[in-house]
């Protein structure tokens, strides 16, 4: 769902840049830059309830079809 939202909003390049910054911070034993934060007001947010509801619907559909 998050990947779909990133692609829909056209922010794939920024997402890849953020992932690179987080990986670089991991290997340098430092915190990532402040732009890579959940507190960033420009960050895309995935509504948790919608994600859970979609997962339950897909799971129940697969279960009804005998796929799970």
PQR file of N, CA, C, O and H, with PARSE charges and radii, in Angstrom:
ATOM      1  N   UNK A   1       0.825  -1.178   0.000 -0.4000 1.5000
ATOM      2  CA  UNK A   1       0.000   0.000   0.000 -0.0000 2.0000
ATOM      3  C   UNK A   1       0.878   1.253   0.000  0.5500 1.7000
ATOM      4  O   UNK A   1       0.575   2.232  -0.682 -0.5500 1.4000
ATOM      5  N   UNK A   2       1.955   1.212   0.761 -0.4000 1.5000
ATOM      6  CA  UNK A   2       2.860   2.354   0.819 -0.0000 2.0000
ATOM      7  C   UNK A   2       3.540   2.577  -0.528  0.5500 1.7000
ATOM      8  O   UNK A   2       3.690   3.715  -0.972 -0.5500 1.4000
ATOM      9  H   UNK A   2       2.201   0.417   1.315  0.4000 1.0000
ATOM     10  N   UNK A   3       3.949   1.492  -1.173 -0.4000 1.5000
ATOM     11  CA  UNK A   3       4.592   1.625  -2.479 -0.0000 2.0000
ATOM     12  C   UNK A   3       3.618   2.210  -3.492  0.5500 1.7000
ATOM     13  O   UNK A   3       3.991   3.067  -4.292 -0.5500 1.4000
ATOM     14  H   UNK A   3       3.827   0.567  -0.812  0.4000 1.0000
ATOM     15  N   UNK A   4       2.375   1.750  -3.460 -0.4000 1.5000
ATOM     16  CA  UNK A   4       1.357   2.302  -4.352 -0.0000 2.0000
ATOM     17  C   UNK A   4       1.138   3.789  -4.114  0.5500 1.7000
ATOM     18  O   UNK A   4       0.987   4.553  -5.067 -0.5500 1.4000
ATOM     19  H   UNK A   4       2.072   1.053  -2.810  0.4000 1.0000
ATOM     20  N   UNK A   5       1.119   4.204  -2.861 -0.4000 1.5000
ATOM     21  CA  UNK A   5       0.936   5.617  -2.529 -0.0000 2.0000
ATOM     22  C   UNK A   5       2.123   6.447  -3.006  0.5500 1.7000
ATOM     23  O   UNK A   5       1.941   7.547  -3.528 -0.5500 1.4000
ATOM     24  H   UNK A   5       1.242   3.584  -2.086  0.4000 1.0000
ATOM     25  N   UNK A   6       3.333   5.929  -2.832 -0.4000 1.5000
ATOM     26  CA  UNK A   6       4.535   6.633  -3.295 -0.0000 2.0000
ATOM     27  C   UNK A   6       4.496   6.819  -4.805  0.5500 1.7000
ATOM     28  O   UNK A   6       4.782   7.906  -5.307 -0.5500 1.4000
ATOM     29  H   UNK A   6       3.481   5.036  -2.408  0.4000 1.0000
ATOM     30  N   UNK A   7       4.146   5.763  -5.527 -0.4000 1.5000
ATOM     31  CA  UNK A   7       4.080   5.860  -6.986 -0.0000 2.0000
ATOM     32  C   UNK A   7       2.964   6.796  -7.433  0.5500 1.7000
ATOM     33  O   UNK A   7       3.146   7.576  -8.368 -0.5500 1.4000
ATOM     34  H   UNK A   7       3.914   4.880  -5.119  0.4000 1.0000
ATOM     35  N   UNK A   8       1.815   6.724  -6.774 -0.4000 1.5000
ATOM     36  CA  UNK A   8       0.679   7.570  -7.123 -0.0000 2.0000
ATOM     37  C   UNK A   8       1.006   9.057  -6.936  0.5500 1.7000
ATOM     38  O   UNK A   8       0.624   9.892  -7.756 -0.5500 1.4000
ATOM     39  H   UNK A   8       1.667   6.090  -6.015  0.4000 1.0000
ATOM     40  N   UNK A   9       1.711   9.373  -5.856 -0.4000 1.5000
ATOM     41  CA  UNK A   9       2.059  10.764  -5.560 -0.0000 2.0000
ATOM     42  C   UNK A   9       3.304  11.231  -6.310  0.5500 1.7000
ATOM     43  O   UNK A   9       3.664  12.406  -6.232 -0.5500 1.4000
ATOM     44  H   UNK A   9       2.021   8.694  -5.190  0.4000 1.0000
ATOM     45  N   UNK A  10       3.968  10.325  -7.039 -0.4000 1.5000
ATOM     46  CA  UNK A  10       5.154  10.693  -7.809 -0.0000 2.0000
ATOM     47  C   UNK A  10       6.364  11.015  -6.941  0.5500 1.7000
ATOM     48  O   UNK A  10       7.140  11.915  -7.262 -0.5500 1.4000
ATOM     49  H   UNK A  10       3.675   9.371  -7.103  0.4000 1.0000
ATOM     50  N   UNK A  11       6.525  10.284  -5.843 -0.4000 1.5000
ATOM     51  CA  UNK A  11       7.608  10.583  -4.907 -0.0000 2.0000
ATOM     52  C   UNK A  11       8.607   9.435  -4.813  0.5500 1.7000
ATOM     53  O   UNK A  11       9.270   9.273  -3.788 -0.5500 1.4000
ATOM     54  H   UNK A  11       5.895   9.553  -5.582  0.4000 1.0000
ATOM     55  N   UNK A  12       8.721   8.639  -5.871 -0.4000 1.5000
ATOM     56  CA  UNK A  12       9.626   7.483  -5.846 -0.0000 2.0000
ATOM     57  C   UNK A  12      11.074   7.922  -5.695  0.5500 1.7000
ATOM     58  O   UNK A  12      11.827   7.311  -4.937 -0.5500 1.4000
ATOM     59  H   UNK A  12       8.183   8.770  -6.704  0.4000 1.0000
ATOM     60  N   UNK A  13      11.476   8.972  -6.406 -0.4000 1.5000
ATOM     61  CA  UNK A  13      12.862   9.430  -6.326 -0.0000 2.0000
ATOM     62  C   UNK A  13      13.198   9.870  -4.897  0.5500 1.7000
ATOM     63  O   UNK A  13      14.264   9.535  -4.379 -0.5500 1.4000
ATOM     64  H   UNK A  13      10.864   9.468  -7.022  0.4000 1.0000
ATOM     65  N   UNK A  14      12.297  10.617  -4.265 -0.4000 1.5000
ATOM     66  CA  UNK A  14      12.518  11.061  -2.890 -0.0000 2.0000
ATOM     67  C   UNK A  14      12.556   9.870  -1.932  0.5500 1.7000
ATOM     68  O   UNK A  14      13.363   9.847  -1.003 -0.5500 1.4000
ATOM     69  H   UNK A  14      11.432  10.889  -4.686  0.4000 1.0000
ATOM     70  N   UNK A  15      11.694   8.890  -2.152 -0.4000 1.5000
ATOM     71  CA  UNK A  15      11.684   7.704  -1.289 -0.0000 2.0000
ATOM     72  C   UNK A  15      13.002   6.946  -1.398  0.5500 1.7000
ATOM     73  O   UNK A  15      13.551   6.509  -0.386 -0.5500 1.4000
ATOM     74  H   UNK A  15      11.038   8.909  -2.907  0.4000 1.0000
ATOM     75  N   UNK A  16      13.514   6.788  -2.618 -0.4000 1.5000
ATOM     76  CA  UNK A  16      14.791   6.102  -2.802 -0.0000 2.0000
ATOM     77  C   UNK A  16      15.936   6.887  -2.168  0.5500 1.7000
ATOM     78  O   UNK A  16      16.855   6.300  -1.596 -0.5500 1.4000
ATOM     79  H   UNK A  16      13.068   7.144  -3.439  0.4000 1.0000
ATOM     80  N   UNK A  17      15.878   8.212  -2.271 -0.4000 1.5000
ATOM     81  CA  UNK A  17      16.890   9.055  -1.636 -0.0000 2.0000
ATOM     82  C   UNK A  17      16.850   8.878  -0.116  0.5500 1.7000
ATOM     83  O   UNK A  17      17.896   8.785   0.528 -0.5500 1.4000
ATOM     84  H   UNK A  17      15.131   8.688  -2.736  0.4000 1.0000
ATOM     85  N   UNK A  18      15.654   8.831   0.449 -0.4000 1.5000
ATOM     86  CA  UNK A  18      15.516   8.644   1.895 -0.0000 2.0000
ATOM     87  C   UNK A  18      16.035   7.274   2.336  0.5500 1.7000
ATOM     88  O   UNK A  18      16.696   7.161   3.368 -0.5500 1.4000
ATOM     89  H   UNK A  18      14.805   8.907  -0.074  0.4000 1.0000
ATOM     90  N   UNK A  19      15.737   6.241   1.556 -0.4000 1.5000
ATOM     91  CA  UNK A  19      16.228   4.901   1.875 -0.0000 2.0000
ATOM     92  C   UNK A  19      17.753   4.882   1.838  0.5500 1.7000
ATOM     93  O   UNK A  19      18.391   4.288   2.707 -0.5500 1.4000
ATOM     94  H   UNK A  19      15.200   6.333   0.717  0.4000 1.0000
ATOM     95  N   UNK A  20      18.336   5.533   0.832 -0.4000 1.5000
ATOM     96  CA  UNK A  20      19.791   5.620   0.747 -0.0000 2.0000
ATOM     97  C   UNK A  20      20.381   6.337   1.945  0.5500 1.7000
ATOM     98  O   UNK A  20      21.413   5.921   2.471 -0.5500 1.4000
ATOM     99  H   UNK A  20      17.817   6.016   0.126  0.4000 1.0000
ATOM    100  N   UNK A  21      19.731   7.419   2.387 -0.4000 1.5000
ATOM    101  CA  UNK A  21      20.216   8.164   3.559 -0.0000 2.0000
ATOM    102  C   UNK A  21      20.132   7.308   4.817  0.5500 1.7000
ATOM    103  O   UNK A  21      21.020   7.367   5.667 -0.5500 1.4000
ATOM    104  H   UNK A  21      18.893   7.757   1.960  0.4000 1.0000
ATOM    105  N   UNK A  22      19.080   6.520   4.939 -0.4000 1.5000
ATOM    106  CA  UNK A  22      18.945   5.654   6.117 -0.0000 2.0000
ATOM    107  C   UNK A  22      19.995   4.545   6.108  0.5500 1.7000
ATOM    108  O   UNK A  22      20.550   4.216   7.156 -0.5500 1.4000
ATOM    109  H   UNK A  22      18.359   6.472   4.248  0.4000 1.0000
ATOM    110  N   UNK A  23      20.271   3.971   4.948 -0.4000 1.5000
ATOM    111  CA  UNK A  23      21.280   2.915   4.854 -0.0000 2.0000
ATOM    112  C   UNK A  23      22.667   3.495   5.140  0.5500 1.7000
ATOM    113  O   UNK A  23      23.467   2.877   5.843 -0.5500 1.4000
ATOM    114  H   UNK A  23      19.820   4.239   4.096  0.4000 1.0000
ATOM    115  N   UNK A  24      22.950   4.683   4.595 -0.4000 1.5000
ATOM    116  CA  UNK A  24      24.240   5.327   4.863 -0.0000 2.0000
ATOM    117  C   UNK A  24      24.392   5.633   6.348  0.5500 1.7000
ATOM    118  O   UNK A  24      25.474   5.455   6.908 -0.5500 1.4000
ATOM    119  H   UNK A  24      22.300   5.184   4.024  0.4000 1.0000
ATOM    120  N   UNK A  25      23.321   6.089   6.988 -0.4000 1.5000
ATOM    121  CA  UNK A  25      23.374   6.379   8.419 -0.0000 2.0000
ATOM    122  C   UNK A  25      23.595   5.098   9.217  0.5500 1.7000
ATOM    123  O   UNK A  25      24.303   5.109  10.223 -0.5500 1.4000
ATOM    124  H   UNK A  25      22.443   6.232   6.533  0.4000 1.0000
ATOM    125  N   UNK A  26      22.999   4.005   8.776 -0.4000 1.5000
ATOM    126  CA  UNK A  26      23.173   2.728   9.468 -0.0000 2.0000
ATOM    127  C   UNK A  26      24.633   2.291   9.452  0.5500 1.7000
ATOM    128  O   UNK A  26      25.177   1.885  10.479 -0.5500 1.4000
ATOM    129  H   UNK A  26      22.424   3.996   7.958  0.4000 1.0000
ATOM    130  N   UNK A  27      25.265   2.375   8.285 -0.4000 1.5000
ATOM    131  CA  UNK A  27      26.646   1.913   8.164 -0.0000 2.0000
ATOM    132  C   UNK A  27      27.653   2.888   8.758  0.5500 1.7000
ATOM    133  O   UNK A  27      28.782   2.495   9.051 -0.5500 1.4000
ATOM    134  H   UNK A  27      24.823   2.705   7.450  0.4000 1.0000
ATOM    135  N   UNK A  28      27.276   4.143   8.940 -0.4000 1.5000
ATOM    136  CA  UNK A  28      28.188   5.113   9.558 -0.0000 2.0000
ATOM    137  C   UNK A  28      27.904   5.282  11.047  0.5500 1.7000
ATOM    138  O   UNK A  28      28.539   6.100  11.712 -0.5500 1.4000
ATOM    139  H   UNK A  28      26.359   4.463   8.702  0.4000 1.0000
ATOM    140  N   UNK A  29      26.958   4.515  11.568 -0.4000 1.5000
ATOM    141  CA  UNK A  29      26.581   4.565  12.986 -0.0000 2.0000
ATOM    142  C   UNK A  29      26.159   5.976  13.415  0.5500 1.7000
ATOM    143  O   UNK A  29      26.533   6.438  14.493 -0.5500 1.4000
ATOM    144  H   UNK A  29      26.442   3.851  11.028  0.4000 1.0000
ATOM    145  N   UNK A  30      25.389   6.649  12.575 -0.4000 1.5000
ATOM    146  CA  UNK A  30      24.867   7.980  12.881 -0.0000 2.0000
ATOM    147  C   UNK A  30      23.369   7.993  12.644  0.5500 1.7000
ATOM    148  O   UNK A  30      22.825   7.093  12.005 -0.5500 1.4000
ATOM    149  H   UNK A  30      25.086   6.274  11.699  0.4000 1.0000
ATOM    150  N   UNK A  31      22.711   9.009  13.156 -0.4000 1.5000
ATOM    151  CA  UNK A  31      21.283   9.172  12.896 -0.0000 2.0000
ATOM    152  C   UNK A  31      21.089   9.706  11.480  0.5500 1.7000
ATOM    153  O   UNK A  31      21.929  10.457  10.986 -0.5500 1.4000
ATOM    154  H   UNK A  31      23.153   9.741  13.675  0.4000 1.0000
ATOM    155  N   UNK A  32      19.995   9.327  10.822 -0.4000 1.5000
ATOM    156  CA  UNK A  32      19.722   9.881   9.499 -0.0000 2.0000
ATOM    157  C   UNK A  32      19.432  11.379   9.608  0.5500 1.7000
ATOM    158  O   UNK A  32      19.134  11.869  10.698 -0.5500 1.4000
ATOM    159  H   UNK A  32      19.312   8.717  11.224  0.4000 1.0000
ATOM    160  N   UNK A  33      19.516  12.111   8.495 -0.4000 1.5000
ATOM    161  CA  UNK A  33      19.233  13.549   8.532 -0.0000 2.0000
ATOM    162  C   UNK A  33      17.808  13.822   9.013  0.5500 1.7000
ATOM    163  O   UNK A  33      16.945  12.947   8.945 -0.5500 1.4000
ATOM    164  H   UNK A  33      19.758  11.713   7.610  0.4000 1.0000
ATOM    165  N   UNK A  34      17.573  15.025   9.492 -0.4000 1.5000
ATOM    166  CA  UNK A  34      16.260  15.357  10.058 -0.0000 2.0000
ATOM    167  C   UNK A  34      15.142  15.329   9.010  0.5500 1.7000
ATOM    168  O   UNK A  34      13.971  15.237   9.377 -0.5500 1.4000
ATOM    169  H   UNK A  34      18.275  15.736   9.547  0.4000 1.0000
ATOM    170  N   UNK A  35      15.473  15.406   7.722 -0.4000 1.5000
ATOM    171  CA  UNK A  35      14.439  15.327   6.676 -0.0000 2.0000
ATOM    172  C   UNK A  35      13.833  13.932   6.600  0.5500 1.7000
ATOM    173  O   UNK A  35      12.701  13.768   6.144 -0.5500 1.4000
ATOM    174  H   UNK A  35      16.424  15.480   7.424  0.4000 1.0000
ATOM    175  N   UNK A  36      14.583  12.925   7.045 -0.4000 1.5000
ATOM    176  CA  UNK A  36      14.128  11.543   7.029 -0.0000 2.0000
ATOM    177  C   UNK A  36      13.580  11.236   8.424  0.5500 1.7000
ATOM    178  O   UNK A  36      14.257  10.624   9.250 -0.5500 1.4000
ATOM    179  H   UNK A  36      15.502  13.058   7.415  0.4000 1.0000
ATOM    180  N   UNK A  37      12.358  11.667   8.667 -0.4000 1.5000
ATOM    181  CA  UNK A  37      11.766  11.519   9.990 -0.0000 2.0000
ATOM    182  C   UNK A  37      10.260  11.376   9.862  0.5500 1.7000
ATOM    183  O   UNK A  37       9.652  11.905   8.931 -0.5500 1.4000
ATOM    184  H   UNK A  37      11.808  12.164   7.995  0.4000 1.0000
ATOM    185  N   UNK A  38       9.667  10.663  10.798 -0.4000 1.5000
ATOM    186  CA  UNK A  38       8.211  10.562  10.811 -0.0000 2.0000
ATOM    187  C   UNK A  38       7.562  11.873  11.220  0.5500 1.7000
ATOM    188  O   UNK A  38       6.375  12.086  10.974 -0.5500 1.4000
ATOM    189  H   UNK A  38      10.161  10.234  11.554  0.4000 1.0000
ATOM    190  N   UNK A  39       8.342  12.755  11.848 -0.4000 1.5000
ATOM    191  CA  UNK A  39       7.816  14.045  12.265 -0.0000 2.0000
ATOM    192  C   UNK A  39       7.776  15.057  11.128  0.5500 1.7000
ATOM    193  O   UNK A  39       7.264  16.162  11.307 -0.5500 1.4000
ATOM    194  H   UNK A  39       9.306  12.582  12.048  0.4000 1.0000
ATOM    195  N   UNK A  40       8.305  14.701   9.966 -0.4000 1.5000
ATOM    196  CA  UNK A  40       8.324  15.592   8.814 -0.0000 2.0000
ATOM    197  C   UNK A  40       6.890  15.808   8.324  0.5500 1.7000
ATOM    198  O   UNK A  40       6.216  14.840   7.970 -0.5500 1.4000
ATOM    199  H   UNK A  40       8.722  13.804   9.820  0.4000 1.0000
ATOM    200  N   UNK A  41       6.409  17.055   8.297 -0.4000 1.5000
ATOM    201  CA  UNK A  41       5.027  17.296   7.866 -0.0000 2.0000
ATOM    202  C   UNK A  41       4.786  16.985   6.389  0.5500 1.7000
ATOM    203  O   UNK A  41       3.638  16.817   5.977 -0.5500 1.4000
ATOM    204  H   UNK A  41       6.957  17.841   8.585  0.4000 1.0000
ATOM    205  N   UNK A  42       5.858  16.905   5.581 -0.4000 1.5000
ATOM    206  CA  UNK A  42       5.708  16.580   4.161 -0.0000 2.0000
ATOM    207  C   UNK A  42       5.702  15.079   3.896  0.5500 1.7000
ATOM    208  O   UNK A  42       5.499  14.654   2.759 -0.5500 1.4000
ATOM    209  H   UNK A  42       6.791  17.041   5.916  0.4000 1.0000
ATOM    210  N   UNK A  43       5.923  14.270   4.935 -0.4000 1.5000
ATOM    211  CA  UNK A  43       5.977  12.820   4.772 -0.0000 2.0000
ATOM    212  C   UNK A  43       4.584  12.276   4.424  0.5500 1.7000
ATOM    213  O   UNK A  43       3.569  12.740   4.943 -0.5500 1.4000
ATOM    214  H   UNK A  43       6.088  14.616   5.859  0.4000 1.0000
ATOM    215  N   UNK A  44       4.571  11.282   3.533 -0.4000 1.5000
ATOM    216  CA  UNK A  44       3.313  10.635   3.189 -0.0000 2.0000
ATOM    217  C   UNK A  44       2.919   9.701   4.322  0.5500 1.7000
ATOM    218  O   UNK A  44       3.765   9.013   4.892 -0.5500 1.4000
ATOM    219  H   UNK A  44       5.396  10.906   3.111  0.4000 1.0000
ATOM    220  N   UNK A  45       1.667   9.681   4.636 -0.4000 1.5000
ATOM    221  CA  UNK A  45       1.166   8.842   5.723 -0.0000 2.0000
ATOM    222  C   UNK A  45       0.200   7.802   5.155  0.5500 1.7000
ATOM    223  O   UNK A  45      -0.657   8.123   4.332 -0.5500 1.4000
ATOM    224  H   UNK A  45       0.980  10.240   4.173  0.4000 1.0000
ATOM    225  N   UNK A  46       0.347   6.566   5.600 -0.4000 1.5000
ATOM    226  CA  UNK A  46      -0.573   5.497   5.225 -0.0000 2.0000
ATOM    227  C   UNK A  46      -1.520   5.289   6.398  0.5500 1.7000
ATOM    228  O   UNK A  46      -1.069   4.952   7.493 -0.5500 1.4000
ATOM    229  H   UNK A  46       1.044   6.306   6.269  0.4000 1.0000
ATOM    230  N   UNK A  47      -2.831   5.483   6.197 -0.4000 1.5000
ATOM    231  CA  UNK A  47      -3.777   5.284   7.304 -0.0000 2.0000
ATOM    232  C   UNK A  47      -3.793   3.817   7.738  0.5500 1.7000
ATOM    233  O   UNK A  47      -4.097   2.930   6.940 -0.5500 1.4000
ATOM    234  H   UNK A  47      -3.197   5.757   5.308  0.4000 1.0000
ATOM    235  N   UNK A  48      -3.466   3.573   8.992 -0.4000 1.5000
ATOM    236  CA  UNK A  48      -3.332   2.209   9.512 -0.0000 2.0000
ATOM    237  C   UNK A  48      -4.640   1.435   9.394  0.5500 1.7000
ATOM    238  O   UNK A  48      -4.635   0.272   8.992 -0.5500 1.4000
ATOM    239  H   UNK A  48      -3.219   4.293   9.640  0.4000 1.0000
ATOM    240  N   UNK A  49      -5.748   2.061   9.738 -0.4000 1.5000
ATOM    241  CA  UNK A  49      -7.038   1.374   9.695 -0.0000 2.0000
ATOM    242  C   UNK A  49      -7.404   0.910   8.302  0.5500 1.7000
ATOM    243  O   UNK A  49      -7.937  -0.186   8.132 -0.5500 1.4000
ATOM    244  H   UNK A  49      -5.752   3.006  10.065  0.4000 1.0000
ATOM    245  N   UNK A  50      -7.126   1.728   7.308 -0.4000 1.5000
ATOM    246  CA  UNK A  50      -7.425   1.363   5.916 -0.0000 2.0000
ATOM    247  C   UNK A  50      -6.547   0.181   5.495  0.5500 1.7000
ATOM    248  O   UNK A  50      -7.024  -0.747   4.843 -0.5500 1.4000
ATOM    249  H   UNK A  50      -6.693   2.619   7.447  0.4000 1.0000
ATOM    250  N   UNK A  51      -5.269   0.217   5.866 -0.4000 1.5000
ATOM    251  CA  UNK A  51      -4.363  -0.880   5.511 -0.0000 2.0000
ATOM    252  C   UNK A  51      -4.814  -2.192   6.158  0.5500 1.7000
ATOM    253  O   UNK A  51      -4.802  -3.235   5.505 -0.5500 1.4000
ATOM    254  H   UNK A  51      -4.881   0.971   6.395  0.4000 1.0000
ATOM    255  N   UNK A  52      -5.206  -2.150   7.421 -0.4000 1.5000
ATOM    256  CA  UNK A  52      -5.658  -3.354   8.113 -0.0000 2.0000
ATOM    257  C   UNK A  52      -6.963  -3.869   7.501  0.5500 1.7000
ATOM    258  O   UNK A  52      -7.117  -5.071   7.288 -0.5500 1.4000
ATOM    259  H   UNK A  52      -5.215  -1.302   7.952  0.4000 1.0000
ATOM    260  N   UNK A  53      -7.895  -2.964   7.219 -0.4000 1.5000
ATOM    261  CA  UNK A  53      -9.171  -3.379   6.628 -0.0000 2.0000
ATOM    262  C   UNK A  53      -8.947  -4.033   5.261  0.5500 1.7000
ATOM    263  O   UNK A  53      -9.557  -5.058   4.957 -0.5500 1.4000
ATOM    264  H   UNK A  53      -7.770  -1.987   7.392  0.4000 1.0000
ATOM    265  N   UNK A  54      -8.090  -3.452   4.451 -0.4000 1.5000
ATOM    266  CA  UNK A  54      -7.800  -4.022   3.138 -0.0000 2.0000
ATOM    267  C   UNK A  54      -7.156  -5.404   3.278  0.5500 1.7000
ATOM    268  O   UNK A  54      -7.487  -6.322   2.527 -0.5500 1.4000
ATOM    269  H   UNK A  54      -7.595  -2.619   4.698  0.4000 1.0000
ATOM    270  N   UNK A  55      -6.248  -5.550   4.227 -0.4000 1.5000
ATOM    271  CA  UNK A  55      -5.607  -6.846   4.464 -0.0000 2.0000
ATOM    272  C   UNK A  55      -6.618  -7.899   4.896  0.5500 1.7000
ATOM    273  O   UNK A  55      -6.571  -9.032   4.418 -0.5500 1.4000
ATOM    274  H   UNK A  55      -5.979  -4.805   4.837  0.4000 1.0000
ATOM    275  N   UNK A  56      -7.522  -7.545   5.785 -0.4000 1.5000
ATOM    276  CA  UNK A  56      -8.543  -8.492   6.250 -0.0000 2.0000
ATOM    277  C   UNK A  56      -9.456  -8.895   5.098  0.5500 1.7000
ATOM    278  O   UNK A  56      -9.775 -10.075   4.955 -0.5500 1.4000
ATOM    279  H   UNK A  56      -7.560  -6.624   6.174  0.4000 1.0000
ATOM    280  N   UNK A  57      -9.876  -7.956   4.287 -0.4000 1.5000
ATOM    281  CA  UNK A  57     -10.743  -8.256   3.146 -0.0000 2.0000
ATOM    282  C   UNK A  57     -10.038  -9.196   2.173  0.5500 1.7000
ATOM    283  O   UNK A  57     -10.625 -10.179   1.721 -0.5500 1.4000
ATOM    284  H   UNK A  57      -9.618  -6.997   4.403  0.4000 1.0000
ATOM    285  N   UNK A  58      -8.772  -8.894   1.849 -0.4000 1.5000
ATOM    286  CA  UNK A  58      -8.027  -9.752   0.924 -0.0000 2.0000
ATOM    287  C   UNK A  58      -7.803 -11.147   1.507  0.5500 1.7000
ATOM    288  O   UNK A  58      -7.910 -12.145   0.794 -0.5500 1.4000
ATOM    289  H   UNK A  58      -8.295  -8.095   2.216  0.4000 1.0000
ATOM    290  N   UNK A  59      -7.494 -11.214   2.799 -0.4000 1.5000
ATOM    291  CA  UNK A  59      -7.291 -12.511   3.442 -0.0000 2.0000
ATOM    292  C   UNK A  59      -8.577 -13.333   3.440  0.5500 1.7000
ATOM    293  O   UNK A  59      -8.562 -14.517   3.105 -0.5500 1.4000
ATOM    294  H   UNK A  59      -7.407 -10.403   3.378  0.4000 1.0000
ATOM    295  N   UNK A  60      -9.675 -12.708   3.810 -0.4000 1.5000
ATOM    296  CA  UNK A  60     -10.953 -13.429   3.840 -0.0000 2.0000
ATOM    297  C   UNK A  60     -11.373 -13.882   2.437  0.5500 1.7000
ATOM    298  O   UNK A  60     -11.937 -14.963   2.267 -0.5500 1.4000
ATOM    299  H   UNK A  60      -9.687 -11.746   4.082  0.4000 1.0000
ATOM    300  N   UNK A  61     -11.093 -13.046   1.442 -0.4000 1.5000
ATOM    301  CA  UNK A  61     -11.397 -13.452   0.052 -0.0000 2.0000
ATOM    302  C   UNK A  61     -10.566 -14.642  -0.375  0.5500 1.7000
ATOM    303  O   UNK A  61     -11.074 -15.563  -1.015 -0.5500 1.4000
ATOM    304  H   UNK A  61     -10.636 -12.167   1.580  0.4000 1.0000
ATOM    305  N   UNK A  62      -9.284 -14.628  -0.023 -0.4000 1.5000
ATOM    306  CA  UNK A  62      -8.419 -15.757  -0.356 -0.0000 2.0000
ATOM    307  C   UNK A  62      -8.828 -17.003   0.416  0.5500 1.7000
ATOM    308  O   UNK A  62      -8.772 -18.114  -0.113 -0.5500 1.4000
ATOM    309  H   UNK A  62      -8.871 -13.880   0.497  0.4000 1.0000
ATOM    310  N   UNK A  63      -9.238 -16.818   1.662 -0.4000 1.5000
ATOM    311  CA  UNK A  63      -9.676 -17.956   2.480 -0.0000 2.0000
ATOM    312  C   UNK A  63     -10.959 -18.568   1.908  0.5500 1.7000
ATOM    313  O   UNK A  63     -11.111 -19.789   1.883 -0.5500 1.4000
ATOM    314  H   UNK A  63      -9.284 -15.916   2.091  0.4000 1.0000
ATOM    315  N   UNK A  64     -11.877 -17.715   1.449 -0.4000 1.5000
ATOM    316  CA  UNK A  64     -13.131 -18.198   0.872 -0.0000 2.0000
ATOM    317  C   UNK A  64     -12.886 -18.978  -0.424  0.5500 1.7000
ATOM    318  O   UNK A  64     -13.627 -19.905  -0.750 -0.5500 1.4000
ATOM    319  H   UNK A  64     -11.753 -16.723   1.469  0.4000 1.0000
ATOM    320  N   UNK A  65     -11.844 -18.592  -1.153 -0.4000 1.5000
ATOM    321  CA  UNK A  65     -11.511 -19.294  -2.406 -0.0000 2.0000
ATOM    322  C   UNK A  65     -10.628 -20.512  -2.171  0.5500 1.7000
ATOM    323  O   UNK A  65     -10.301 -21.234  -3.113 -0.5500 1.4000
ATOM    324  H   UNK A  65     -11.242 -17.838  -0.888  0.4000 1.0000
ATOM    325  N   UNK A  66     -10.240 -20.743  -0.912 -0.4000 1.5000
ATOM    326  CA  UNK A  66      -9.420 -21.907  -0.592 -0.0000 2.0000
ATOM    327  C   UNK A  66      -7.951 -21.714  -0.892  0.5500 1.7000
ATOM    328  O   UNK A  66      -7.211 -22.693  -0.986 -0.5500 1.4000
ATOM    329  H   UNK A  66     -10.505 -20.156  -0.147  0.4000 1.0000
ATOM    330  N   UNK A  67      -7.508 -20.475  -1.044 -0.4000 1.5000
ATOM    331  CA  UNK A  67      -6.101 -20.197  -1.343 -0.0000 2.0000
ATOM    332  C   UNK A  67      -5.254 -20.122  -0.093  0.5500 1.7000
ATOM    333  O   UNK A  67      -4.028 -20.192  -0.183 -0.5500 1.4000
ATOM    334  H   UNK A  67      -8.109 -19.680  -0.968  0.4000 1.0000
ATOM    335  N   UNK A  68      -5.869 -19.981   1.079 -0.4000 1.5000
ATOM    336  CA  UNK A  68      -5.111 -19.872   2.336 -0.0000 2.0000
ATOM    337  C   UNK A  68      -5.523 -20.977   3.258  0.5500 1.7000
ATOM    338  O   UNK A  68      -5.010 -21.074   4.372 -0.5500 1.4000
ATOM    339  H   UNK A  68      -6.865 -19.924   1.152  0.4000 1.0000
TER
END
